[in-house]
Amino acid sequence: MTSSSPLGILAIATAVPGTHGVLRAAQEKLVAETVKEPGCIRYELHQSIEDPHLLVFVETWASEAHWRAHMRGQAMQRFQASGASQLFQNFALHRLAPVADSRV
């Protein structure tokens, strides 16, 4: 993967029991701000149907540099300052390189 290749991100968070509504609201605000950032191709928040405490971001960035700028950017700083990241019981982030695409 080159530094100018698209970068996929899968970020999986499990909310502390009883806090998923608060965490989801903060994450929805983060989505609204992030989709306006340079290099953001896709930034979606999903919630598990079976377990509402499981929230998953599916992201595509134009490059790793764009994603890194997002991680240092104001929207992410506001999210961290809100205390929402303290509502994670578990968190995993996976950086992904495209392998096959269903679009023809």
Number of C-alpha atoms within 10 A of each C-alpha: 11 9 11 12 14 21 23 22 19 17 16 20 22 20 24 15 12 11 15 20 13 13 24 21 12 18 21 15 14 18 18 13 13 20 15 11 16 13 19 19 16 16 19 16 16 14 16 10 9 7 9 16 22 21 22 20 19 14 20 24 23 18 19 21 16 19 22 11 14 19 12 10 13 13 18 18 13 14 16 13 11 11 11 18 16 12 18 19 14 11 14 10 12 10 12 14 14 11 5 6 6 4 4 3
